[in-house]
């Protein structure tokens, strides 16, 4: 995961590291890996993925994670299983934490 993060400019690396740490603390049992060429956390299956792009950070908590927080994610561009957080605005880390906690519960109930 460090190799992936290190390919970005310093300010983007800082955001990605904070996102990674938010996921780690919200899902300490999750395993870090790279899937689909992007950072992935697994816990009883795929938990969440994230990636950096030119203008946004992509966060992929699966369709159920998006659906459960649809109202709170409404200020952002969302698709079926993803949300785009603009890179030039603060990431909503508290919301990300709650989505991860939801996904952990969901995956452990499988």
C-alpha positions in Angstrom: 0.0 0.0 0.0 2.9 2.3 0.7 4.1 1.9 -2.9 0.7 3.0 -4.2 0.5 6.0 -1.9 4.1 7.1 -2.6 3.3 7.7 -6.3 1.2 10.8 -5.5 2.2 14.4 -4.6 2.9 15.0 -0.9 -0.5 16.7 -0.2 -2.4 13.8 -1.7 -0.2 11.3 0.1 -1.2 13.0 3.4 -4.9 12.6 2.6 -4.4 9.0 1.6 -2.5 8.2 4.7 -5.2 9.8 6.9 -7.8 7.8 5.0 -5.8 4.6 5.4 -5.4 5.3 9.2 -9.2 6.0 9.5 -9.9 2.6 7.9 -7.3 0.9 10.1 -8.7 2.3 13.3 -12.3 1.7 12.3 -11.6 -1.9 11.2 -8.5 -3.1 13.0 -9.0 -6.7 12.1 -9.2 -5.9 8.4 -6.3 -7.1 6.1 -4.7 -4.5 3.8 -4.0 -5.6 0.2 -4.1 -4.3 -3.3 -7.1 -5.3 -5.5 -8.0 -3.9 -8.9 -4.6 -2.0 -8.6 -6.0 0.1 -5.7 -5.7 -0.1 -1.9 -8.2 -2.6 -0.5 -9.2 -3.7 3.0 -10.7 -7.2 3.4 -12.6 -8.6 6.3 -14.7 -11.6 5.6 -14.6 -10.4 1.9 -14.0 -7.0 0.4 -14.6 -4.3 3.0 -13.7 -1.0 1.2 -11.3 0.2 -1.5 -9.9 3.7 -2.1 -7.9 5.4 -4.8 -6.6 8.9 -5.8 -7.3 10.6 -9.0 -6.4 14.0 -10.4 -9.4 15.8 -8.9 -10.8 13.5 -6.3 -10.4 10.6 -3.9 -12.5 7.6 -4.8 -14.0 5.7 -1.9 -15.6 2.3 -2.6 -17.7 1.0 0.3 -19.8 -1.3 -2.0 -23.4 -0.4 -3.0 -24.8 -1.2 0.5 -22.4 1.3 2.1 -23.5 4.0 -0.3 -27.2 3.2 0.1 -27.0 3.2 3.9 -25.5 6.7 3.9 -27.2 8.1 0.8 -28.5 11.3 2.5 -25.1 12.2 4.1 -23.3 11.5 0.9 -25.7 13.7 -1.1 -23.2 16.6 -1.4 -20.8 14.4 -3.2 -20.9 12.6 -6.6 -21.9 9.1 -5.9 -22.5 6.0 -8.1 -23.8 2.6 -7.2 -20.8 1.5 -5.1 -18.6 4.6 -5.0 -18.3 8.2 -3.9 -15.9 10.9 -5.2 -14.5 13.3 -2.5 -13.1 16.4 -4.2 -9.4 16.6 -3.6 -9.5 20.3 -2.9 -12.0 20.0 0.0 -11.6 18.3 3.4 -12.6 14.7 3.4 -15.5 13.9 5.8 -13.4 11.4 7.9 -16.1 11.1 10.5 -18.6 10.0 7.8 -16.0 7.6 6.3 -15.4 6.1 9.8 -19.2 5.5 10.2 -19.5 3.9 6.8 -16.5 1.6 7.6 -18.1 0.6 10.9 -21.3 -0.2 9.0 -19.4 -2.3 6.5 -17.5 -4.2 9.2 -20.8 -5.1 10.9 -22.3 -6.0 7.6 -19.4 -8.3 6.6 -19.2 -10.0 10.0 -22.8 -10.9 9.8 -22.3 -12.7 6.5 
